[in-house]
């Protein structure tokens, strides 16, 4: 970095573990898939728990620069391709849309969630993905894209219901095998309860509440 002299930008990928930031957290600004190292501290020590987002820069990258290939329509995605969809839905699209809404940029947030709907697969692959989608569908409801949000929630709840039943069957003989996925599933249930309550989507809320009741003992055990 000393020899670079800021003539060219220095970046960390978003998948870089925090322990590898080597104390540079407060100098990093997220631009989507990468975090740019700045020559001055963006935040004071202890003010943030991670890099600050360049919301407008990330929005511009998503709308005008990022390309998603055939991920939305491909008949087959290998595990190395679909394991990142959680990040796309929750961080790249969902978090950016929420930040835009907080800034009062509703038109930009609406354009962003439509972009997500058009470019992301029309089926879930992982329980972590179902969990991560909650911030994006919440932004869809808030920007008037309820039909698109409902479509995503319906398929995610179907995936959640079927896979939680599968994990519970496995847990009868191997309690810890799918523990991580079950935790994602339980957290997703609570997230969708909150989002659907705020969006006043009563039919879908009834469905997720039924799933909650099925696994109420697990929630009670976790809180004891």
GROMACS elastic network, one bead per residue, 0.5 to 0.9 nm:
[ bonds ]
;  ai    aj funct       b0    kb
    1     5     6  0.67423   500
    1     6     6  0.77833   500
    1    10     6  0.81491   500
    2     5     6  0.58533   500
    2     6     6  0.85233   500
    3     6     6  0.85090   500
    4     7     6  0.61136   500
    4     8     6  0.69021   500
    4     9     6  0.87014   500
    4    10     6  0.86475   500
    5     8     6  0.79132   500
    6     9     6  0.63598   500
    6    10     6  0.79181   500
    6    38     6  0.87673   500
    6    39     6  0.76157   500
    9    36     6  0.70069   500
    9    37     6  0.71841   500
    9    38     6  0.83679   500
   10    35     6  0.84917   500
   10    36     6  0.60202   500
   10    37     6  0.54970   500
   10    38     6  0.81390   500
   11    28     6  0.84077   500
   11    34     6  0.61930   500
   11    35     6  0.53872   500
   11    37     6  0.57880   500
   12    15     6  0.82143   500
   12    16     6  0.65756   500
   12    21     6  0.81534   500
   12    28     6  0.83157   500
   12    33     6  0.89387   500
   12    34     6  0.56770   500
   12    35     6  0.50888   500
   12    36     6  0.65655   500
   12    37     6  0.75539   500
   13    16     6  0.54743   500
   13    33     6  0.62166   500
   13    35     6  0.60649   500
   13    36     6  0.88019   500
   14    17     6  0.82319   500
   14    30     6  0.77539   500
   14    32     6  0.76243   500
   14    33     6  0.54728   500
   14    34     6  0.51010   500
   14    35     6  0.63295   500
   15    18     6  0.89195   500
   15    33     6  0.82499   500
   15    34     6  0.84003   500
   16    19     6  0.83464   500
   16    20     6  0.66601   500
   16    21     6  0.76549   500
   17    20     6  0.55494   500
   17    21     6  0.72920   500
   18    21     6  0.53638   500
   18    22     6  0.81392   500
   18    23     6  0.88846   500
   18    25     6  0.79473   500
   18    50     6  0.80272   500
   19    22     6  0.65690   500
   19    23     6  0.81869   500
   20    23     6  0.81190   500
   21    24     6  0.53585   500
   21    25     6  0.60659   500
   21    28     6  0.89894   500
   22    25     6  0.78353   500
   23    26     6  0.78592   500
   23    27     6  0.88375   500
   24    27     6  0.53543   500
   24    28     6  0.66969   500
   24    37     6  0.79243   500
   24    41     6  0.85945   500
   25    28     6  0.54868   500
   25    29     6  0.86909   500
   25    37     6  0.88589   500
   25    41     6  0.87504   500
   25    43     6  0.87841   500
   25    48     6  0.87598   500
   25    49     6  0.82288   500
   25    50     6  0.59679   500
   25    51     6  0.57951   500
   25    52     6  0.88798   500
   26    29     6  0.82260   500
   26    38     6  0.89132   500
   26    40     6  0.86175   500
   26    41     6  0.54104   500
   26    42     6  0.56459   500
   26    43     6  0.52157   500
   26    44     6  0.69633   500
   26    45     6  0.71333   500
   26    46     6  0.87971   500
   26    47     6  0.86921   500
   26    48     6  0.76651   500
   26    49     6  0.88394   500
   26    50     6  0.73307   500
   26    51     6  0.63756   500
   26    52     6  0.78921   500
   27    36     6  0.80937   500
   27    37     6  0.56078   500
   27    38     6  0.52077   500
   27    39     6  0.69845   500
   27    40     6  0.61981   500
   27    42     6  0.55381   500
   27    43     6  0.73802   500
   27    51     6  0.75566   500
   27    52     6  0.87591   500
   28    35     6  0.56902   500
   28    36     6  0.54065   500
   28    38     6  0.61166   500
   28    41     6  0.80284   500
   28    42     6  0.73352   500
   28    50     6  0.82055   500
   28    51     6  0.51162   500
   28    52     6  0.67458   500
   28    53     6  0.86794   500
   29    34     6  0.84117   500
   29    35     6  0.51182   500
   29    36     6  0.51394   500
   29    37     6  0.66085   500
   29    38     6  0.73254   500
   29    42     6  0.77900   500
   29    51     6  0.53502   500
   29    53     6  0.54434   500
   29    54     6  0.61809   500
   30    33     6  0.74956   500
   30    34     6  0.59641   500
   30    36     6  0.62700   500
   30    51     6  0.61152   500
   30    52     6  0.59999   500
   30    54     6  0.57804   500
   30    55     6  0.82417   500
   30    57     6  0.88166   500
   30    58     6  0.76141   500
   31    34     6  0.56465   500
   31    35     6  0.57947   500
   31    36     6  0.70633   500
   31    53     6  0.64474   500
   31    54     6  0.56220   500
   31    55     6  0.74329   500
   31    56     6  0.87434   500
   31    57     6  0.60191   500
   31    59     6  0.85047   500
   31    61     6  0.76033   500
   32    35     6  0.73457   500
   32    53     6  0.80366   500
   32    54     6  0.83021   500
   32    55     6  0.86973   500
   32    57     6  0.82613   500
   32    58     6  0.51810   500
   32    59     6  0.83008   500
   32    61     6  0.73749   500
   32    62     6  0.77978   500
   32    91     6  0.80769   500
   32    92     6  0.58005   500
   32    96     6  0.86252   500
   33    58     6  0.87022   500
   33    92     6  0.75105   500
   35    51     6  0.74333   500
   35    52     6  0.88973   500
   35    53     6  0.85070   500
   37    40     6  0.87327   500
   38    41     6  0.70459   500
   38    42     6  0.76893   500
   41    44     6  0.69715   500
   41    45     6  0.89218   500
   42    51     6  0.87233   500
   42    52     6  0.75821   500
   43    46     6  0.80625   500
   43    47     6  0.61554   500
   43    48     6  0.68347   500
   43    51     6  0.87641   500
   43    52     6  0.79760   500
   44    47     6  0.54498   500
   44    48     6  0.78154   500
   45    48     6  0.76378   500
   46    49     6  0.71825   500
   48    51     6  0.73757   500
   48    52     6  0.76498   500
   49    52     6  0.88608   500
   52    55     6  0.89062   500
   53    56     6  0.87223   500
   53    57     6  0.85443   500
   53    58     6  0.77188   500
   53    96     6  0.83429   500
   53    99     6  0.88700   500
   54    57     6  0.52517   500
   54    58     6  0.59540   500
   54    59     6  0.85154   500
   55    58     6  0.51356   500
   55    59     6  0.60862   500
   55    60     6  0.86140   500
   55    96     6  0.62042   500
   55    97     6  0.87905   500
   55    99     6  0.67246   500
   55   100     6  0.69574   500
   56    59     6  0.50078   500
   56    60     6  0.61738   500
   56    61     6  0.85984   500
   56    96     6  0.87106   500
   56   100     6  0.79783   500
   57    60     6  0.51251   500
   57    61     6  0.62105   500
   57    62     6  0.87107   500
   58    62     6  0.61803   500
   58    63     6  0.86372   500
   58    92     6  0.79809   500
   58    96     6  0.72905   500
   59    62     6  0.51787   500
   59    63     6  0.61464   500
   59    64     6  0.83026   500
   59    92     6  0.89340   500
   59    93     6  0.87546   500
   59    96     6  0.70170   500
   59    97     6  0.84060   500
   59   100     6  0.85635   500
   59   108     6  0.79206   500
   59   109     6  0.86913   500
   59   112     6  0.74182   500
   60    63     6  0.53012   500
   60    64     6  0.56269   500
   60    65     6  0.71813   500
   60    66     6  0.89839   500
   61    64     6  0.54373   500
   61    66     6  0.58503   500
   62    65     6  0.58586   500
   62    66     6  0.50316   500
   62    67     6  0.80011   500
   62    92     6  0.80169   500
   62    93     6  0.82257   500
   62   112     6  0.77668   500
   62   115     6  0.83967   500
   63    66     6  0.68010   500
   63    67     6  0.88894   500
   63   111     6  0.82961   500
   63   112     6  0.71361   500
   63   115     6  0.74271   500
   64    67     6  0.85828   500
   67   119     6  0.86949   500
   68    71     6  0.61279   500
   68    72     6  0.78756   500
   68   119     6  0.65064   500
   68   120     6  0.80984   500
   69    72     6  0.79295   500
   69   119     6  0.85264   500
   70    73     6  0.56125   500
   70    74     6  0.55565   500
   70   119     6  0.82710   500
   71    74     6  0.55319   500
   71    75     6  0.89157   500
   71    76     6  0.88354   500
   71    77     6  0.74048   500
   71    81     6  0.82915   500
   71    82     6  0.84531   500
   71   119     6  0.71028   500
   71   120     6  0.65338   500
   71   121     6  0.61062   500
   72    75     6  0.89794   500
   72   117     6  0.89114   500
   72   118     6  0.72760   500
   72   119     6  0.52237   500
   72   122     6  0.65723   500
   72   123     6  0.89656   500
   73    76     6  0.87096   500
   73   119     6  0.85079   500
   73   120     6  0.84398   500
   73   121     6  0.64488   500
   73   122     6  0.77661   500
   74    77     6  0.66702   500
   74   121     6  0.80399   500
   77    80     6  0.80656   500
   77    81     6  0.59745   500
   77    82     6  0.61524   500
   78    81     6  0.54065   500
   78    82     6  0.64736   500
   78    83     6  0.86601   500
   79    82     6  0.52874   500
   79    83     6  0.57990   500
   79    84     6  0.89247   500
   79   125     6  0.89007   500
   80    83     6  0.56887   500
   80    84     6  0.75321   500
   81    84     6  0.63366   500
   81    85     6  0.77845   500
   82    85     6  0.54021   500
   82    86     6  0.81827   500
   82   125     6  0.68025   500
   82   126     6  0.81668   500
   83    86     6  0.67724   500
   83    87     6  0.83703   500
   83   125     6  0.79953   500
   83   126     6  0.74749   500
   83   128     6  0.88726   500
   83   129     6  0.82331   500
   84    87     6  0.53726   500
   84    88     6  0.64636   500
   84    89     6  0.88552   500
   84   129     6  0.85592   500
   85    89     6  0.60174   500
   85    90     6  0.83173   500
   85   120     6  0.78449   500
   85   121     6  0.86117   500
   85   124     6  0.88290   500
   85   125     6  0.84737   500
   85   126     6  0.87290   500
   85   129     6  0.63531   500
   85   132     6  0.87908   500
   86    89     6  0.53479   500
   86    90     6  0.58805   500
   86    91     6  0.78904   500
   86   126     6  0.80649   500
   86   127     6  0.89334   500
   86   128     6  0.61479   500
   86   130     6  0.76972   500
   86   131     6  0.79512   500
   86   132     6  0.55048   500
   86   133     6  0.73159   500
   87    90     6  0.52811   500
   87    91     6  0.52223   500
   87    92     6  0.64618   500
   87    93     6  0.84964   500
   87   129     6  0.79178   500
   87   132     6  0.73865   500
   88    91     6  0.58016   500
   88    93     6  0.60337   500
   88    94     6  0.79600   500
   88   116     6  0.86016   500
   88   120     6  0.83425   500
   88   132     6  0.87445   500
   89    92     6  0.62352   500
   89    93     6  0.52739   500
   89    94     6  0.56757   500
   89    95     6  0.84201   500
   89   116     6  0.75148   500
   89   120     6  0.79735   500
   89   129     6  0.73874   500
   89   132     6  0.61382   500
   89   133     6  0.54324   500
   89   134     6  0.86182   500
   89   135     6  0.81168   500
   89   136     6  0.64428   500
   90    93     6  0.61474   500
   90    95     6  0.60785   500
   90    96     6  0.88250   500
   90   129     6  0.79690   500
   90   131     6  0.83166   500
   90   133     6  0.55715   500
   90   134     6  0.74557   500
   90   135     6  0.62274   500
   90   136     6  0.64665   500
   91    94     6  0.54597   500
   91    96     6  0.68356   500
   91   132     6  0.80240   500
   91   135     6  0.86809   500
   91   136     6  0.88599   500
   92    95     6  0.62803   500
   92    96     6  0.60734   500
   92    97     6  0.84998   500
   93    96     6  0.53963   500
   93    97     6  0.59553   500
   93    98     6  0.86018   500
   93   112     6  0.69167   500
   93   113     6  0.68864   500
   93   115     6  0.86737   500
   93   116     6  0.64729   500
   93   135     6  0.86408   500
   93   136     6  0.64916   500
   94    97     6  0.52145   500
   94    98     6  0.62257   500
   94    99     6  0.86701   500
   94   112     6  0.89329   500
   94   113     6  0.78291   500
   94   116     6  0.88093   500
   94   132     6  0.81306   500
   94   133     6  0.71736   500
   94   134     6  0.78838   500
   94   137     6  0.77377   500
   94   138     6  0.82972   500
   94   139     6  0.70273   500
   95    98     6  0.51364   500
   95    99     6  0.61885   500
   95   100     6  0.86544   500
   95   135     6  0.67337   500
   95   136     6  0.73791   500
   96    99     6  0.50584   500
   96   100     6  0.61713   500
   96   101     6  0.86558   500
   96   109     6  0.79165   500
   96   112     6  0.83289   500
   96   136     6  0.89925   500
   97   100     6  0.50804   500
   97   101     6  0.62546   500
   97   102     6  0.86722   500
   97   106     6  0.86863   500
   97   108     6  0.79869   500
   97   110     6  0.78450   500
   97   112     6  0.65052   500
   97   113     6  0.69356   500
   97   135     6  0.84075   500
   97   136     6  0.71408   500
   97   139     6  0.62288   500
   97   140     6  0.87130   500
   98   101     6  0.50946   500
   98   102     6  0.62370   500
   98   103     6  0.87046   500
   98   109     6  0.74910   500
   98   135     6  0.73339   500
   98   136     6  0.78411   500
   98   138     6  0.84211   500
   98   139     6  0.61356   500
   99   102     6  0.50148   500
   99   103     6  0.63028   500
   99   104     6  0.87796   500
   99   105     6  0.86830   500
   99   109     6  0.84606   500
  100   103     6  0.50323   500
  100   104     6  0.63691   500
  100   105     6  0.51062   500
  100   106     6  0.67168   500
  100   107     6  0.89042   500
  100   108     6  0.69360   500
  100   109     6  0.56190   500
  101   104     6  0.50162   500
  101   105     6  0.54349   500
  101   106     6  0.54070   500
  101   107     6  0.88103   500
  101   108     6  0.83892   500
  101   109     6  0.62086   500
  101   139     6  0.78284   500
  101   142     6  0.83922   500
  101   143     6  0.85567   500
  102   105     6  0.74928   500
  102   106     6  0.86837   500
  103   106     6  0.82265   500
  104   107     6  0.87149   500
  105   108     6  0.55212   500
  105   109     6  0.63018   500
  105   110     6  0.87783   500
  106   110     6  0.60711   500
  106   111     6  0.86070   500
  106   142     6  0.86103   500
  106   143     6  0.65649   500
  107   110     6  0.50969   500
  107   111     6  0.62587   500
  107   112     6  0.86038   500
  107   143     6  0.78453   500
  108   111     6  0.50908   500
  108   112     6  0.61327   500
  108   113     6  0.87913   500
  109   113     6  0.62849   500
  109   114     6  0.86516   500
  109   139     6  0.74789   500
  109   140     6  0.84178   500
  109   143     6  0.70198   500
  110   113     6  0.53534   500
  110   114     6  0.62806   500
  110   115     6  0.85871   500
  110   139     6  0.79524   500
  110   140     6  0.70735   500
  110   142     6  0.85863   500
  110   143     6  0.53147   500
  110   144     6  0.77798   500
  110   145     6  0.76403   500
  111   114     6  0.52732   500
  111   115     6  0.61964   500
  111   116     6  0.87724   500
  112   115     6  0.50023   500
  112   116     6  0.63075   500
  112   117     6  0.87553   500
  113   117     6  0.61983   500
  113   118     6  0.86303   500
  113   136     6  0.70065   500
  113   137     6  0.82200   500
  113   139     6  0.71638   500
  113   140     6  0.60240   500
  113   143     6  0.83691   500
  113   145     6  0.81713   500
  114   117     6  0.50136   500
  114   118     6  0.62015   500
  114   119     6  0.85983   500
  114   140     6  0.80591   500
  114   145     6  0.79369   500
  114   148     6  0.82921   500
  115   118     6  0.51946   500
  115   119     6  0.60945   500
  115   120     6  0.84075   500
  116   119     6  0.52375   500
  116   120     6  0.57010   500
  116   136     6  0.84671   500
  117   120     6  0.57592   500
  117   121     6  0.81259   500
  117   122     6  0.82147   500
  117   148     6  0.71945   500
  117   149     6  0.87043   500
  117   152     6  0.86736   500
  118   121     6  0.82433   500
  118   122     6  0.88967   500
  119   122     6  0.89716   500
  120   123     6  0.86495   500
  121   124     6  0.73320   500
  122   152     6  0.77134   500
  122   155     6  0.84836   500
  123   152     6  0.81768   500
  123   155     6  0.68787   500
  123   156     6  0.78227   500
  123   159     6  0.88282   500
  124   127     6  0.78446   500
  124   129     6  0.66752   500
  124   130     6  0.66364   500
  124   152     6  0.89777   500
  124   155     6  0.75116   500
  124   156     6  0.65190   500
  124   159     6  0.71007   500
  125   128     6  0.86980   500
  125   129     6  0.69795   500
  125   130     6  0.82497   500
  125   159     6  0.85927   500
  126   129     6  0.51930   500
  126   130     6  0.66967   500
  126   131     6  0.89140   500
  126   159     6  0.87513   500
  126   181     6  0.83410   500
  127   130     6  0.50753   500
  127   131     6  0.63494   500
  127   132     6  0.86832   500
  127   156     6  0.88413   500
  127   159     6  0.79735   500
  127   160     6  0.69925   500
  127   163     6  0.80271   500
  127   181     6  0.59174   500
  127   182     6  0.80953   500
  127   184     6  0.61237   500
  127   185     6  0.61635   500
  127   188     6  0.83879   500
  128   131     6  0.50550   500
  128   132     6  0.61418   500
  128   133     6  0.87495   500
  128   180     6  0.89916   500
  128   181     6  0.70150   500
  128   184     6  0.56864   500
  128   185     6  0.76521   500
  128   188     6  0.84119   500
  129   133     6  0.62017   500
  129   156     6  0.88547   500
  129   184     6  0.88662   500
  130   133     6  0.54571   500
  130   134     6  0.73806   500
  130   153     6  0.86687   500
  130   156     6  0.56897   500
  130   157     6  0.80777   500
  130   159     6  0.79819   500
  130   160     6  0.73387   500
  130   184     6  0.81958   500
  130   185     6  0.78087   500
  130   188     6  0.67183   500
  131   134     6  0.61062   500
  131   135     6  0.88431   500
  131   156     6  0.87938   500
  131   184     6  0.60937   500
  131   185     6  0.68167   500
  131   186     6  0.88398   500
  131   187     6  0.68507   500
  131   189     6  0.80566   500
  131   191     6  0.75556   500
  131   192     6  0.85603   500
  132   135     6  0.67681   500
  132   136     6  0.78739   500
  132   188     6  0.78581   500
  133   136     6  0.52708   500
  133   137     6  0.62248   500
  133   138     6  0.85334   500
  133   152     6  0.84247   500
  133   153     6  0.85411   500
  133   156     6  0.86001   500
  133   188     6  0.87960   500
  134   137     6  0.53156   500
  134   138     6  0.60373   500
  134   139     6  0.86551   500
  134   153     6  0.84154   500
  134   188     6  0.74325   500
  134   191     6  0.62774   500
  134   192     6  0.63070   500
  134   195     6  0.71307   500
  135   138     6  0.50854   500
  135   139     6  0.63280   500
  135   140     6  0.87486   500
  135   191     6  0.85246   500
  135   195     6  0.82167   500
  136   139     6  0.51191   500
  136   140     6  0.62783   500
  136   141     6  0.88362   500
  136   149     6  0.83234   500
  137   141     6  0.62806   500
  137   142     6  0.85953   500
  137   145     6  0.87220   500
  137   146     6  0.83634   500
  137   148     6  0.82362   500
  137   149     6  0.50514   500
  137   150     6  0.80554   500
  137   152     6  0.74505   500
  137   153     6  0.74676   500
  137   195     6  0.79033   500
  138   141     6  0.52686   500
  138   142     6  0.63316   500
  138   143     6  0.87992   500
  138   149     6  0.77213   500
  138   192     6  0.87948   500
  138   195     6  0.57012   500
  138   196     6  0.80211   500
  138   198     6  0.85231   500
  138   199     6  0.76627   500
  139   143     6  0.61651   500
  139   144     6  0.87069   500
  139   145     6  0.84284   500
  139   149     6  0.86918   500
  140   143     6  0.52428   500
  140   144     6  0.63336   500
  140   146     6  0.62084   500
  140   147     6  0.87764   500
  140   148     6  0.73177   500
  140   149     6  0.57011   500
  141   144     6  0.53122   500
  141   145     6  0.54287   500
  141   147     6  0.84651   500
  141   148     6  0.86040   500
  141   149     6  0.63904   500
  141   150     6  0.86813   500
  141   195     6  0.86663   500
  141   196     6  0.89398   500
  141   198     6  0.89953   500
  141   199     6  0.62083   500
  142   145     6  0.74589   500
  142   146     6  0.81337   500
  142   199     6  0.76153   500
  143   146     6  0.80675   500
  144   147     6  0.84034   500
  145   148     6  0.56216   500
  145   149     6  0.62918   500
  145   150     6  0.87446   500
  146   150     6  0.59221   500
  146   151     6  0.85198   500
  146   199     6  0.84941   500
  146   201     6  0.89938   500
  147   150     6  0.51873   500
  147   151     6  0.63270   500
  147   152     6  0.88554   500
  148   151     6  0.51994   500
  148   152     6  0.64770   500
  148   153     6  0.87572   500
  149   152     6  0.52429   500
  149   153     6  0.61371   500
  149   154     6  0.86064   500
  150   153     6  0.50291   500
  150   154     6  0.59815   500
  150   155     6  0.86518   500
  150   201     6  0.84543   500
  150   204     6  0.79472   500
  151   154     6  0.53346   500
  151   155     6  0.65345   500
  151   156     6  0.86691   500
  152   155     6  0.54665   500
  152   156     6  0.60831   500
  152   157     6  0.85888   500
  153   157     6  0.59345   500
  153   158     6  0.84645   500
  153   192     6  0.81222   500
  153   204     6  0.78462   500
  154   157     6  0.52839   500
  154   158     6  0.62441   500
  154   159     6  0.87008   500
  154   204     6  0.73987   500
  155   158     6  0.50808   500
  155   159     6  0.62295   500
  155   160     6  0.85620   500
  156   159     6  0.50435   500
  156   160     6  0.60069   500
  156   161     6  0.85471   500
  157   161     6  0.59543   500
  157   162     6  0.84773   500
  157   189     6  0.84152   500
  157   192     6  0.88497   500
  157   204     6  0.87550   500
  157   207     6  0.80670   500
  157   208     6  0.70857   500
  157   211     6  0.86477   500
  158   161     6  0.52278   500
  158   162     6  0.61840   500
  158   163     6  0.84908   500
  159   162     6  0.53349   500
  159   163     6  0.59519   500
  159   164     6  0.83000   500
  160   163     6  0.53542   500
  160   164     6  0.58348   500
  160   165     6  0.84508   500
  160   185     6  0.64744   500
  160   188     6  0.83289   500
  160   189     6  0.82542   500
  160   211     6  0.87188   500
  161   164     6  0.54443   500
  161   165     6  0.63585   500
  161   166     6  0.87751   500
  161   185     6  0.88834   500
  161   208     6  0.89723   500
  161   211     6  0.67762   500
  162   165     6  0.53913   500
  162   166     6  0.64071   500
  162   167     6  0.88970   500
  163   167     6  0.60747   500
  163   168     6  0.84781   500
  163   182     6  0.88503   500
  163   185     6  0.86011   500
  164   167     6  0.50189   500
  164   168     6  0.60895   500
  164   169     6  0.86277   500
  164   181     6  0.83689   500
  164   182     6  0.66355   500
  164   185     6  0.68454   500
  164   186     6  0.87657   500
  164   215     6  0.89689   500
  165   168     6  0.51446   500
  165   169     6  0.63613   500
  165   170     6  0.88187   500
  166   169     6  0.52376   500
  166   170     6  0.64590   500
  166   171     6  0.87444   500
  167   170     6  0.50638   500
  167   171     6  0.61105   500
  167   172     6  0.89118   500
  167   177     6  0.84447   500
  167   178     6  0.60618   500
  167   179     6  0.82800   500
  167   181     6  0.79518   500
  167   182     6  0.68865   500
  168   172     6  0.66145   500
  168   175     6  0.84341   500
  168   178     6  0.85454   500
  168   182     6  0.83135   500
  169   172     6  0.55266   500
  169   173     6  0.78534   500
  169   174     6  0.89145   500
  170   173     6  0.60087   500
  170   174     6  0.58193   500
  170   175     6  0.70790   500
  170   177     6  0.74847   500
  170   178     6  0.75822   500
  171   176     6  0.67874   500
  171   177     6  0.70222   500
  171   178     6  0.72945   500
  171   179     6  0.83219   500
  172   175     6  0.61818   500
  174   177     6  0.56560   500
  174   178     6  0.82713   500
  175   178     6  0.74236   500
  175   179     6  0.72582   500
  176   179     6  0.50199   500
  176   180     6  0.82943   500
  177   180     6  0.81185   500
  178   181     6  0.53927   500
  178   182     6  0.61604   500
  178   183     6  0.87197   500
  179   182     6  0.50982   500
  179   183     6  0.62251   500
  179   184     6  0.87463   500
  180   183     6  0.51878   500
  180   184     6  0.64058   500
  180   185     6  0.86874   500
  181   184     6  0.50499   500
  181   185     6  0.61362   500
  181   186     6  0.87108   500
  182   186     6  0.61634   500
  182   187     6  0.85485   500
  183   186     6  0.51866   500
  183   187     6  0.61509   500
  183   188     6  0.84409   500
  184   187     6  0.51832   500
  184   188     6  0.59797   500
  184   189     6  0.86548   500
  185   188     6  0.50037   500
  185   189     6  0.62586   500
  185   190     6  0.88823   500
  186   189     6  0.51907   500
  186   190     6  0.66410   500
  186   191     6  0.88054   500
  186   212     6  0.81188   500
  186   215     6  0.80337   500
  186   218     6  0.82617   500
  186   219     6  0.75585   500
  187   190     6  0.53135   500
  187   191     6  0.62318   500
  187   192     6  0.87543   500
  188   192     6  0.61129   500
  188   193     6  0.84907   500
  189   192     6  0.53452   500
  189   193     6  0.62264   500
  189   194     6  0.88348   500
  189   208     6  0.65222   500
  189   209     6  0.81363   500
  189   211     6  0.74706   500
  189   212     6  0.65276   500
  190   193     6  0.50353   500
  190   194     6  0.63874   500
  190   195     6  0.87425   500
  190   208     6  0.85783   500
  190   212     6  0.78870   500
  191   194     6  0.52645   500
  191   195     6  0.62190   500
  191   196     6  0.85715   500
  192   196     6  0.57801   500
  192   197     6  0.81446   500
  192   205     6  0.77455   500
  192   208     6  0.70833   500
  193   196     6  0.54267   500
  193   197     6  0.59901   500
  193   198     6  0.86238   500
  193   204     6  0.89503   500
  193   205     6  0.61778   500
  193   206     6  0.89838   500
  193   208     6  0.64360   500
  193   209     6  0.69776   500
  193   212     6  0.87970   500
  194   197     6  0.51969   500
  194   198     6  0.62571   500
  194   199     6  0.86238   500
  194   205     6  0.88653   500
  195   198     6  0.52659   500
  195   199     6  0.61327   500
  195   200     6  0.85437   500
  195   201     6  0.87950   500
  195   205     6  0.88266   500
  196   200     6  0.58442   500
  196   201     6  0.52532   500
  196   202     6  0.73071   500
  196   204     6  0.70063   500
  196   205     6  0.55435   500
  196   208     6  0.88375   500
  197   200     6  0.50790   500
  197   201     6  0.65671   500
  197   202     6  0.74256   500
  197   205     6  0.66210   500
  198   201     6  0.79985   500
  199   202     6  0.85994   500
  200   203     6  0.89558   500
  200   205     6  0.80578   500
  201   204     6  0.57694   500
  201   205     6  0.59789   500
  201   206     6  0.86507   500
  202   206     6  0.60155   500
  202   207     6  0.86384   500
  203   206     6  0.51743   500
  203   207     6  0.64986   500
  203   208     6  0.89578   500
  204   208     6  0.63063   500
  204   209     6  0.85182   500
  205   208     6  0.51940   500
  205   209     6  0.60052   500
  205   210     6  0.85575   500
  206   209     6  0.50902   500
  206   210     6  0.62648   500
  206   211     6  0.88309   500
  207   210     6  0.51839   500
  207   211     6  0.65456   500
  207   212     6  0.87845   500
  208   212     6  0.61884   500
  208   213     6  0.87004   500
  209   213     6  0.62200   500
  209   214     6  0.86788   500
  210   213     6  0.51055   500
  210   214     6  0.63846   500
  210   215     6  0.89340   500
  211   214     6  0.51064   500
  211   215     6  0.66068   500
  211   216     6  0.85433   500
  212   215     6  0.52999   500
  212   216     6  0.57075   500
  212   219     6  0.84961   500
  213   217     6  0.82273   500
  214   217     6  0.79241   500
  215   218     6  0.54669   500
  215   219     6  0.67792   500
  215   220     6  0.89705   500
  216   219     6  0.51109   500
  216   220     6  0.61921   500
  216   221     6  0.85599   500
  217   220     6  0.50335   500
  217   221     6  0.60078   500
  217   222     6  0.85240   500
  218   221     6  0.50316   500
  218   222     6  0.61213   500
  218   223     6  0.86990   500
  219   222     6  0.51061   500
  219   223     6  0.63552   500
  219   224     6  0.88314   500
  220   223     6  0.51956   500
  220   224     6  0.63245   500
  221   224     6  0.52799   500
